[in-house]
């Protein structure tokens, strides 16, 4: 699978990605044409990652008819290879429809960062009420030194 880096001048993702990703000084968008994409954010919003200088792989998306064919795994591996540090982060919503992603990230060596869940990348306090949607996430980390690149 050929993985390409989105050139900011291309219009292929117009209207599909959040405007924050248009700033390619902070984010790289990698894609496999007609299969899926992933964003590598070098300056993530999550305070724990920011404090430790951990890049975050975000918004991994595989087209429904391409799922189960290794697209997400290839994109994640590509993003990991672009990281300059020893650690990389990834988040996964906690709702059941993301169960396959939760299992994949665990299989790929990601583990909870130990800070519980976040809502919109903000840590939650015990007893705090939030809605269960795509912004309620478990933040995960992977030590890239434990795996061969």
N, C-alpha and C positions, 0 to 999 in steps of 0.2 A: 504494500500500500504506500503510495507516494504521499508524503506529508508536506504541505506547502505552508509558508508564512504569508498571512494576509498583508498585502501592500495597502497602506492607508488610502492611496489614490483609487484603488479598485472599489467598485460599487457593489460587489457581490453580497456583502452583509448589510447593506443599508436597510434600516428598518427592522433588522433582526436582533442586533446586539445593543445592549445598553450604551448610551452615549459615553459613559466613563471609559469604555474600551477603545474609543476612537483615539485616545491619548496613548499612542504606541511607545512613548517614552517610558510608560509605566507598565503597559500590558502588551503582550504578544498574542495574536490569535493564530492558531495553527489549525489546518483543516485538511481533510481528505475529501477531495471533490466528490460531491453527490453522495457522501456518506455521513459526515459529521465534523464537529469542530470542538476545540477546547481553548480556554483562555488561560495564559500564564501571567498572573499579576505579580509584578516584582515589588510593588509597594501596597500590599493589601490593607484594608480598613481595620481588620481584626487586631486589637491592641497587642495580644500575646504574640502573634506573628510579627507585627511591626517591631515590637521591643527586641525580639530575637533575630530580626533580619531574615525571616523565613518568607520565601515566595509562596504564593498560593495558586494551585491549579483550580480554576473555577469554570462553571457553566459547561461541563462536558455534555455534549449532545450528540447522539447518534440517531439518524433517521430511523423511524420505526421498522422499515423493511430491511434495514442493515444490522439490526440488533442481533447479538449472539454470534457475530462473525469476527470479533477481535478489534473492532474499530476503536472503541473506548480504550481498550488496553494499549493499543498502538499509540494513540494520542497521549495517554498518560505517560508512557515510557518516553515519548519524544519530549514532552514537557520536562520530565525529570532530568533528561540529558542536557537541557538548557540551563538548569539551575547551577549557580556558581557555588553555593554553600553546601553544607553537609546535610541540611534538613529541607524538607519541602512539606507544605501543608495542603490539605484538601478538605472540603466541607461536604457534608451530605445531609439533606433534610431527613428528619426523623420519622416522617409519615410513611405508612406502609407502602405506598406506591413507589418508593425509592428503595425497597428491599433488595432488589437486584444490584443496585449501585452500592448499597451498604456491604453486601457480600463480596462484590468485586474488589472494593477498596481494601477490605480485610485480607482477601486472598493476595493482593498485591503488596502487602506489608504495611498498610496504614493502621494506626492505632489511635484511640482517643487521646487528646492532649492532656486530659486530666482536669479540665476546667468546666466540665459539665456541658450543657447546651447553650447556644447563643440564639438571640433573635436579632436579625439584621446585623450580625457580627458583634453584638453587644452581649457581654456575659450576663446571665440571669441570676437573680438572687433567689435563695430558697423561699418558696411560697409565692413567688411572683407569677401572675397570671398573664398568659400570652395566647394568641390563637395559633393553632397548628396549621401552618401553611409552608410554602417553600422557603420562608425566611427563618424557620425554626430548625436549626442545624446542629449537628454534632461536628465539632472541629477535630480533624485528625492530623497526625504528623507521621512522617516516615524519615528514618535516618538513612540517608543514601549511602553512607559508608558501610552499612551492614549488608549491602547488596552490590553485586558487581554491575557496573554501568555498561 
